[in-house]
């Protein structure tokens, strides 16, 4: 058992390590190459969720590090892709569910990237890349802001919003596609001007 002096020394060492790791995180910057590779992967994931490309096409761009199989009754499968080309904090995954035709195979229904820290990407760039249109009706002026991020007491200025889109052309299948973009920390505390992308989700709605 550690003495009080040993525990104090251990706690102080832990705080030093934690502070150093936090500094690395706070000062992290994505390179242009990482930025463009991410955009390429997102565009490829869109074609897979739309049913226009095989899931294997994503594995050719980025390998799967881990495969998680859910329990009954959903028995879903989550493919966690190797996000180390970005950093050790970001997660990229695709969830798949059993096909509705009763076969034992799966179909991808949700793609998501959780950026840690956020990546600077304009909504306009993603709207153009993914061929998106605004889903109207969320705000008084008919915009697609679903909700604004609530400020957290005691933390630095925190703002942003969640924006919902549909493709310009929905796939000719038995489902629709929805894209949700979560942005944080707008430069003038307006969620519509935030450009730090926190999460992107592309999903099927049946």
C-alpha positions in Angstrom: 0.0 0.0 0.0 1.3 3.4 -0.9 2.2 5.9 1.8 0.6 9.4 1.8 3.9 10.8 0.3 3.9 8.2 -2.5 0.3 8.9 -3.3 0.9 12.6 -3.5 3.9 12.0 -5.8 1.9 9.7 -8.0 -1.0 12.2 -8.2 1.4 15.0 -9.1 3.1 12.9 -11.8 -0.4 12.0 -13.2 -1.4 15.7 -13.3 1.9 16.6 -15.2 1.2 13.8 -17.8 -2.4 14.8 -18.2 -1.5 18.5 -18.6 1.1 17.6 -21.3 -1.4 15.4 -23.2 -4.1 18.2 -23.0 -1.6 20.7 -24.4 -0.9 18.3 -27.3 -4.7 18.1 -27.9 -5.3 21.8 -27.6 -2.5 22.6 -30.1 -3.3 20.0 -32.6 -3.9 21.1 -36.2 -5.0 19.0 -39.2 -2.8 19.2 -42.3 -4.2 19.9 -45.7 -3.5 16.3 -46.7 -5.6 15.0 -43.8 -8.3 17.4 -44.6 -8.6 16.3 -48.2 -8.4 12.6 -47.4 -11.2 13.0 -44.9 -13.4 14.8 -47.5 -12.7 12.0 -50.0 -13.6 9.3 -47.5 -16.9 11.1 -46.5 -17.8 11.4 -50.2 -17.1 7.6 -50.6 -19.2 6.8 -47.6 -22.1 8.8 -49.0 -22.1 6.5 -52.1 -22.1 3.4 -49.9 -25.0 4.6 -47.7 -26.9 5.5 -50.8 -26.4 2.0 -52.1 -24.4 3.0 -55.1 -21.1 1.4 -54.1 -20.1 -1.7 -52.2 -19.0 -1.5 -48.6 -15.6 -3.0 -49.6 -14.8 0.2 -51.4 -14.4 2.0 -48.1 -12.0 -0.6 -46.8 -9.9 0.0 -49.9 -9.5 3.7 -48.7 -9.2 3.1 -45.0 -8.8 -0.3 -43.2 -11.2 -1.5 -40.5 -9.4 -1.7 -37.1 -12.2 -3.3 -35.1 -15.5 -5.1 -35.8 -18.2 -5.0 -33.1 -21.1 -7.4 -33.4 -24.2 -6.4 -31.4 -26.5 -8.6 -29.4 -30.0 -9.8 -30.3 -32.5 -8.6 -31.3 -30.9 -6.0 -33.6 -27.6 -8.0 -34.1 -26.1 -4.9 -35.7 -22.4 -4.7 -36.8 -20.2 -1.7 -36.3 -17.1 -1.3 -38.4 -14.6 1.0 -36.7 -12.2 2.4 -39.3 -8.6 3.2 -38.7 -8.6 7.0 -38.0 -4.9 7.2 -37.0 -4.2 9.1 -40.2 -5.9 11.9 -38.4 -5.0 11.4 -34.7 -5.7 9.1 -31.8 -8.9 10.8 -30.7 -11.1 10.8 -33.8 -13.5 7.9 -34.4 -14.8 6.8 -37.8 -17.4 4.0 -38.1 -20.2 2.5 -40.2 -23.1 0.6 -38.6 -24.8 -2.1 -40.5 -28.0 -4.1 -39.9 -29.4 -7.3 -41.3 -30.9 -6.9 -44.8 -34.6 -6.7 -44.9 -34.9 -9.5 -47.4 -34.3 -12.1 -44.7 -30.8 -13.1 -45.8 -27.9 -13.4 -43.4 -26.0 -10.5 -44.9 -25.9 -6.9 -43.7 -26.5 -3.5 -45.2 -24.8 -0.3 -44.1 -27.2 2.2 -42.6 -25.2 4.8 -40.7 -21.8 6.4 -41.3 -20.3 8.8 -38.6 -17.1 10.7 -37.9 -16.6 12.2 -34.4 -13.8 14.7 -34.8 -11.6 15.3 -31.8 -10.6 18.1 -31.9 -13.0 19.6 -34.4 -11.9 20.0 -38.1 -12.4 23.3 -39.9 -14.7 22.5 -42.8 -17.2 24.9 -44.2 -20.8 23.7 -44.6 -20.7 25.1 -48.2 -17.9 22.7 -49.0 -19.8 19.7 -47.8 -23.1 20.8 -49.4 -21.3 20.9 -52.7 -19.2 17.8 -52.2 -22.2 15.6 -51.1 -24.8 17.4 -53.3 -27.0 18.4 -50.5 -30.1 20.5 -50.1 -31.5 22.2 -47.0 -34.3 20.3 -45.2 -36.7 23.3 -44.5 -38.8 24.0 -41.6 -36.5 23.8 -38.5 -36.3 27.6 -38.0 -38.7 30.5 -38.4 -37.1 31.4 -41.7 -37.4 27.9 -43.0 -33.7 27.0 -42.5 -32.2 23.7 -41.5 -30.8 24.5 -38.1 -32.3 21.8 -35.9 -31.0 23.2 -32.6 -28.3 25.4 -31.2 -25.7 24.1 -28.9 -26.5 25.2 -25.3 -23.7 27.0 -23.4 -22.1 25.0 -20.5 -21.7 26.9 -17.2 -18.1 27.5 -16.2 -16.6 26.7 -19.6 -15.2 29.0 -22.3 -17.5 30.5 -25.0 -19.3 27.5 -26.6 -21.7 27.8 -29.4 -22.7 26.0 -32.6 -25.6 24.1 -34.1 -26.9 20.9 -35.7 -27.9 21.2 -39.4 -30.0 18.6 -41.3 -29.8 17.9 -45.1 -31.2 15.7 -47.7 -29.4 14.8 -51.0 -30.5 16.8 -54.1 -31.5 13.4 -55.5 -32.6 10.6 -53.1 -31.6 7.1 -54.1 -34.2 5.0 -56.0 -34.6 2.4 -53.2 -36.8 1.8 -50.2 -35.1 4.3 -48.0 -34.1 8.0 -47.9 -30.7 9.4 -46.9 -30.2 12.1 -44.3 -27.1 14.1 -43.5 -26.5 15.8 -40.1 -23.7 18.2 -39.5 -22.8 19.4 -36.0 -20.7 22.5 -35.8 -19.1 24.2 -32.8 -17.7 27.6 -31.8 -18.9 30.1 -34.4 -16.6 33.2 -34.6 -19.4 35.6 -33.7 -21.5 33.3 -31.5 -23.8 32.6 -34.4 -24.3 28.9 -35.1 -24.8 29.6 -38.8 -21.2 31.0 -39.1 -19.6 28.2 -37.2 -17.0 26.3 -39.3 -15.5 23.8 -36.8 -17.1 20.4 -37.7 -17.6 18.2 -34.7 -19.7 15.3 -36.1 -20.9 14.3 -39.5 -23.6 11.6 -39.8 -25.0 10.1 -43.0 -27.8 7.7 -42.4 -30.7 5.8 -44.1 -34.2 6.4 -42.9 -36.7 3.7 -43.8 
